[in-house]
Amino acid sequence: MKAQIYSVRTQSFNKISLALLLASTALIWSRDAAAQEAQICSTRYVQTFGSSTSLPQTTTSNAAVLGPALAASGEGESTYPYGYDAGTNTIIRGAGYYYRLTNPRDHQSWTGWLDATDHTGDTGGYFLMYDGYMAGSVAYSYEFSGLVAGSSYSASVWIANIFNAAAEDDVGGYAAPNITVRIVNADTDAVVSSVETGNIPSASGPVNGKLPWTQYSFSFQASPSLTNARLEIVNNTNAPYGADFAIDDVSIIGDCRPAPPVAIPAHPVPANSPLGLMTLATSILSLGGWLIRRRRS
Ligand SMILES: [Ca+2]
């Protein structure tokens, strides 16, 4: 009798232990899978440069039309100084400056620049505008880290020539913008991947009210030696006049494909043993999670 009680207790203990082991295995799998999936999908940077509905709605050519300079962190950086003089509260005009605007025509009432809006489409949506200067100058950069080796990423930016080809004072003496968009290894500065715009032609008017935006995009793959990267938008023109362009909707998106199922061990174990049940449960949970994530992706 005593032996039977011991036996029942032992069996109950074994069942409880097995249930706890299975539960903990499921928790560990769930935690690890969630962490892995979160890590793979962690890179998602989309920069619209914001918007404002309180700006003057007429061409005023004063500093009130300017949005703020790029924030100290989170919005990227520029080697160009911001074209604003806080002392006199005026726009600084000239080659080598950048501006956050909703319309190039707001910068000055010169018809040589298009009267057109941003790419995002927000009311009062901002873009960054550059008075291009010096070949090789980095107009915009954004650094990001934590890339997952083996995962794919796509980089994209919309760029427009802001010149108005129909303007009477567009005498053809202005250089077309010519830009490189590239990803560099932030640890070594080596170029990983890039796309060239070539000479971007000017348009004779807005396109549905917007600047004549063109998307430039490419993909790249992270590796053990590429876990920190930097997106750079580089001006390729030395001309003193022209090379005036705008950028908008910069994005870097990680490939969020689900991880493959956990491999079943090569050496089978008895299915009715605790280890066999754990292995079977882990495999079923892993495969089920993978199928659910595939269905969602
Ligand atoms: Ca925008």
Boltz pocket constraint, residues with backbone or C-beta under 6 A from the ligand:
constraints:
  - pocket:
      binder: B
      contacts: [[A, 47], [A, 48], [A, 49], [A, 50], [A, 118], [A, 119], [A, 120], [A, 121], [A, 125], [A, 126], [A, 127], [A, 248], [A, 249]]
      max_distance: 6.0
